[in-house]
């Protein structure tokens, strides 16, 4: 199996298990789902270093978008907490 296919398969299994666990715990916040899935993606991507140059470049761009999403959530939450709402 090619490293990229193995990466996608393992990432799909990890996120599927995480989402199933959160569903069983009756998690209703979409922010929690986004953050957990993002941390899984970023952490697994860092650990999976056998990707080719072009594939790694594409995955890095996706990682940048995911990290930006996390930072947007943190920024909105911080502003909301500081403003007292």
C-alpha positions in Angstrom: 0.0 0.0 0.0 1.3 3.4 -0.9 2.2 5.7 2.0 -0.4 8.3 1.0 -3.2 5.7 0.8 -2.1 4.3 4.2 -2.1 7.9 5.6 -5.7 8.5 4.3 -6.9 5.2 5.6 -5.4 5.6 9.1 -6.7 9.2 9.3 -10.2 8.1 8.3 -10.2 5.4 10.9 -8.9 7.7 13.7 -11.4 10.5 13.0 -14.2 7.9 12.7 -13.4 6.5 16.1 -13.1 9.9 17.6 -16.4 11.1 16.2 -18.2 7.9 17.3 -16.8 8.3 20.8 -18.0 12.0 20.9 -21.4 10.9 19.6 -21.8 8.3 22.3 -20.8 10.9 24.9 -23.6 13.1 23.4 -21.3 16.0 22.5 -23.4 18.7 20.9 -20.9 21.4 20.3 -19.6 21.6 16.8 -16.5 23.5 18.1 -15.5 20.5 20.0 -15.8 18.2 17.0 -13.8 20.7 14.9 -11.0 21.0 17.5 -10.7 17.2 18.2 -10.7 16.4 14.5 -8.2 19.2 13.8 -5.8 18.0 16.6 -6.1 14.5 15.3 -5.3 15.6 11.7 -2.4 17.8 12.8 -0.9 15.3 15.2 -1.2 12.4 12.8 0.3 14.4 10.0 3.3 15.4 12.0 3.9 11.7 13.0 3.4 10.5 9.4 6.6 11.7 7.8 6.8 9.3 4.9 4.8 11.4 2.4 6.3 12.5 -0.9 7.3 16.1 -1.6 4.2 17.0 -3.6 1.8 15.2 -1.2 3.5 16.8 1.8 3.0 20.2 0.2 -0.7 19.7 -0.3 -1.1 18.3 3.2 0.7 21.2 4.7 -1.7 23.6 3.0 -4.6 21.7 4.4 -3.0 21.8 7.8 -2.6 25.5 7.6 -6.3 25.9 6.9 -7.2 23.6 9.8 -4.9 25.5 12.1 -6.4 28.8 11.0 -9.9 27.4 11.8 -8.7 26.5 15.3 -7.2 29.9 15.8 -10.5 31.6 14.6 -12.5 29.6 17.2 -10.0 30.6 20.0 -10.1 34.2 18.9 -13.9 34.4 18.8 -14.2 32.6 22.2 -11.6 35.0 23.7 -13.3 38.1 22.4 -16.7 36.8 23.7 -15.3 36.0 27.1 -13.6 39.3 27.5 -16.6 41.3 26.3 -18.8 39.6 29.0 -21.4 37.9 26.7 
